[in-house]
Amino acid sequence: MLSFILTFLLIVPFLFVYIQGPFEFVKSRYFGLRKRFRFLNRLNIVMSTASMYFRYNRKLGLSAFLYSMLLTIPSMFLNGMALYLIIEGFGIHLVVGNIAIVLFIFS
Protein backbone atom coordinates (compact mmCIF):
# COMPACT_ATOMS: atom_id res chain seq x y z
CA MET A 1 0.00 0.00 0.00
CA LEU A 2 2.79 2.36 0.86
CA SER A 3 4.43 1.79 -2.52
CA PHE A 4 1.19 2.95 -4.19
CA ILE A 5 1.30 6.15 -2.14
CA LEU A 6 4.95 6.71 -3.07
CA THR A 7 4.13 6.11 -6.74
CA PHE A 8 1.24 8.57 -6.64
CA LEU A 9 3.40 11.23 -5.02
CA LEU A 10 6.10 10.72 -7.63
CA ILE A 11 3.59 10.99 -10.51
CA VAL A 12 1.87 14.20 -9.35
CA PRO A 13 4.66 16.53 -10.61
CA PHE A 14 4.51 14.83 -14.02
CA LEU A 15 0.77 15.44 -14.23
CA PHE A 16 1.35 19.10 -13.40
CA VAL A 17 3.85 19.32 -16.24
CA TYR A 18 1.68 17.56 -18.82
CA ILE A 19 -1.71 19.07 -18.04
CA GLN A 20 -1.99 22.75 -18.81
CA GLY A 21 -4.88 23.63 -16.46
CA PRO A 22 -2.87 23.76 -13.21
CA PHE A 23 -0.11 25.70 -14.97
CA GLU A 24 -2.59 28.30 -16.23
CA PHE A 25 -3.94 28.69 -12.68
CA VAL A 26 -0.44 29.20 -11.25
CA LYS A 27 0.45 31.55 -14.11
CA SER A 28 -2.59 33.75 -13.50
CA ARG A 29 -1.77 33.91 -9.77
CA TYR A 30 1.84 34.69 -10.62
CA PHE A 31 0.95 37.63 -12.85
CA GLY A 32 -1.33 38.99 -10.14
CA LEU A 33 1.29 38.70 -7.41
CA ARG A 34 4.15 39.90 -9.61
CA LYS A 35 2.80 43.43 -9.56
CA ARG A 36 2.79 43.51 -5.76
CA PHE A 37 6.05 41.68 -5.12
CA ARG A 38 8.89 42.82 -7.34
CA PHE A 39 11.20 39.91 -6.46
CA LEU A 40 8.83 37.57 -8.35
CA ASN A 41 10.03 39.14 -11.60
CA ARG A 42 13.01 36.78 -11.35
CA LEU A 43 10.64 33.95 -12.30
CA ASN A 44 9.73 35.51 -15.66
CA ILE A 45 12.13 33.19 -17.49
CA VAL A 46 10.51 30.15 -15.85
CA MET A 47 7.04 31.24 -16.90
CA SER A 48 8.11 32.02 -20.46
CA THR A 49 9.89 28.65 -20.76
CA ALA A 50 6.84 26.82 -19.42
CA SER A 51 4.57 28.68 -21.82
CA MET A 52 6.84 27.74 -24.70
CA TYR A 53 6.80 24.13 -23.53
CA PHE A 54 3.00 23.99 -23.57
CA ARG A 55 2.90 25.67 -26.98
CA TYR A 56 5.14 22.92 -28.43
CA ASN A 57 3.37 20.22 -26.46
CA ARG A 58 0.07 21.26 -28.06
CA LYS A 59 1.64 20.68 -31.48
CA LEU A 60 2.64 17.13 -30.53
CA GLY A 61 -0.92 16.19 -29.66
CA LEU A 62 -2.53 13.74 -27.28
CA SER A 63 -0.85 10.63 -28.67
CA ALA A 64 2.61 11.72 -27.54
CA PHE A 65 1.23 12.48 -24.07
CA LEU A 66 -0.49 9.09 -23.79
CA TYR A 67 2.59 7.27 -25.03
CA SER A 68 4.82 9.04 -22.52
CA MET A 69 2.38 8.33 -19.67
CA LEU A 70 2.20 4.69 -20.78
CA LEU A 71 5.94 4.52 -20.17
CA THR A 72 6.08 6.82 -17.14
CA ILE A 73 3.44 5.27 -14.88
CA PRO A 74 4.93 1.75 -14.74
CA SER A 75 8.44 3.11 -14.34
CA MET A 76 7.38 5.42 -11.51
CA PHE A 77 5.52 2.54 -9.85
CA LEU A 78 8.64 0.37 -10.05
CA ASN A 79 10.77 3.26 -8.70
CA GLY A 80 8.38 3.61 -5.77
CA MET A 81 8.38 -0.13 -5.15
CA ALA A 82 12.20 -0.28 -5.30
CA LEU A 83 12.50 2.65 -2.92
CA TYR A 84 10.07 1.00 -0.51
CA LEU A 85 11.92 -2.32 -0.62
CA ILE A 86 15.31 -0.68 -0.11
CA ILE A 87 14.11 1.24 2.92
CA GLU A 88 12.43 -1.86 4.36
CA GLY A 89 15.65 -3.80 3.65
CA PHE A 90 17.54 -1.41 5.92
CA GLY A 91 15.05 -2.23 8.67
CA ILE A 92 13.30 1.13 8.64
CA HIS A 93 9.55 0.69 8.83
CA LEU A 94 7.85 3.50 6.96
CA VAL A 95 4.84 5.33 8.24
CA VAL A 96 2.89 7.97 6.34
CA GLY A 97 4.71 10.77 8.18
CA ASN A 98 8.08 9.66 6.77
CA ILE A 99 7.02 9.65 3.12
CA ALA A 100 7.79 13.34 2.56
CA ILE A 101 11.30 12.92 3.95
CA VAL A 102 11.95 9.84 1.83
CA LEU A 103 10.69 11.54 -1.34
CA PHE A 104 12.85 14.58 -0.65
CA ILE A 105 15.94 12.41 -0.31
CA PHE A 106 14.97 10.30 -3.32
CA SER A 107 14.46 13.27 -5.59
N, C-alpha and C positions, 0 to 999 in steps of 0.2 A: 504493500500500500504506500509506503513511504517513497518507493522508487517512482510511483505514479505522480506523487506530489512534486518530487524533484524534477521529473520530466516536464510537468506542466509549467513549473516556474522557469525552466530553461527555455521553453517554447514561447512564452509571453513576449519577450523582446522581439523575437522574429515576427510575431503577428503584428506588433506595433510598426515594424519596418515595412511589412508587405501590404498592410491595409491602410489606406490613405485617410480614413475618417478620424482616427485618433490624432494623426499628425496635423490635420487641418484644425482640430480643436486646440491643440497646443500652440499652433502657429497663430491663431487668432488671439489667444491669451497673451502670447509673446508680444505681438504688435501693440496690444493694449498696454501692457506693462512697460514696454520699451520707452514709451513717452515719459513715464513717471520716473523710471530708474535708468539713468544714463549708462551704468555699467553693463546693462544687458545688450548694448550695442555691439559688444565683443562677440556675441553669438550670431551676428548677421551672416557670417560665412557659413555657419552650420545650417541655418535656415535656407540659404540660397542653394547649398549643396543638396539638402534634402528635397527641396522643390525640384531641382534638376533631376534627381534620382526618380521621383515619382513621374515626372514628365516622360523620361525614357522608359520607365516601367510600364506606363500606359501603352506605349508603342509595342511592347513585347506581347501584351495580351494576357488573358487568363491562363492559357495553356502553359506558359513558362512558369507562372506562379504555382499552378497545381503540380507540375512536374517537380519543382524545387521543394514543395511541401511534402510530396511523396517520398523524396529522399531525406528530407530534414527530420520529419517526425520519428521514423524508426531509429535514425542515428542519435537523435536527442534522447529517445527512450533508452537506448543501449548505453549512452553516456551516463544517464541518471542511474541505471541499474549497476553499471560498473563502479560508479562513485559510491553508491550504497554498499556494495559488496566489499569494496576496499576499506571503507570506514568500519563496517562490521568486522572485517578481518583483523583490524587492529584492536578489536575488543571494545570499541566505543559504541554504545547503544544510542541511536539517534532518537530524539524526541522532536516534536514539531518546533520547539523553540530554538533548536540548533540548526535548522535548515537554512536560515538566512546566513549564518556564519559559514556554513559549509559551502553554500553557493558563492559567497564572496571570495573565499579562498580558491574555489574551483575556477572561477572566472578569471 
